Amino acid sequence: MTEPTQSPHKSAGHQRIMRAMRNDWNGIVHAARHDPALREVSIAVFALTATSAFLPVPVIERLLLAFATLLVLLMEVVNSAIEATVDRISSEHHPLAGHAKDLASVAVGIAVVMAGLCWVVIAGPLVLRWWG
């Protein structure tokens, strides 16, 4: 069995890492300029993640709040990628295209519910105590 050869267009080592970081940055800039949903979710995620860092709860609970909140952003990125891909393939309406977009949206909704439950369970008691 022969080993697969690396494409001459692919880089290795630190060059690959630098290219990946450049692609990440390009994605962030594109989302900030052209995707209102990602922009709004990013602002909310940043605010909630920052808030979780200062809550008087154990570190593992802060981590859970941050990860659950970041999961919403992750799923919104995946949702936007699926929508862009479907739109690139065809602009005409097709039931499968709609189904793909709907399922990606469901994934975002599930992540929102998961994050919301984490916040209610962990931060909810603190809020109730503060309101007395």
MILUMLUM-534893 format. One record per residue (C-alpha): x negated, z, y negated. Coordinates in steps of 0.1 Angstrom, whole numbers, plus 5000, padded with zeros to 4 digits. Layout:
<atoms>
XZY/...
</atoms>
This chain:
<atoms>
500050005000/498649904966/498650134936/500650014906/498549884878/499050014843/500449764818/497849654793/500349744765/500550104776/498050354763/496750654781/495751004771/495751104735/496750754724/499950784745/500651124729/500050994694/502350694700/505050914714/504751144684/505050834661/508150724680/509651074677/509051074639/510550724636/513650844654/513951144632/513550934600/516050674613/518550944622/518251124588/518850794570/521450624591/523250864613/525651104595/526651294627/523051364636/522251464601/525151714600/524351854635/520751894625/521552094595/523852324615/521352364643/518552444619/520752704601/521952864634/518552864650/516953024620/519753284620/519153354657/515553444649/516653734627/519453884648/518754234661/519054134698/516554114726/514153824725/515653664756/519053654738/517553504707/515953244729/519253174746/520953124713/518252894700/518252684733/522052664735/522152554698/519352304703/521152164733/523952044709/521351854689/519851704721/523251584733/524051434699/520751244701/521651114736/525251034724/523850834694/521350654717/524250554741/526450434712/523550224698/522850074732/526449984738/526849844703/523649634708/524949484741/528249364726/530449424695/533649324714/535749594729/535349654766/536849934786/533450024801/531850044767/534550274755/534250484786/530450524782/530950624745/533650874755/531551034782/528651074758/531051244734/532251474761/528651574768/528351674732/531551864734/530452054765/527152154747/529152274717/531352494740/528252624757/526552714724/529752864710/530253084741/526653204737/527153284701/530453464707/529053674735/525753764719/526353754681/530153834682/529654214688/527154234660/529554064636/532354294647/530154604640/529154474606/532754414596/533554764610/
</atoms>
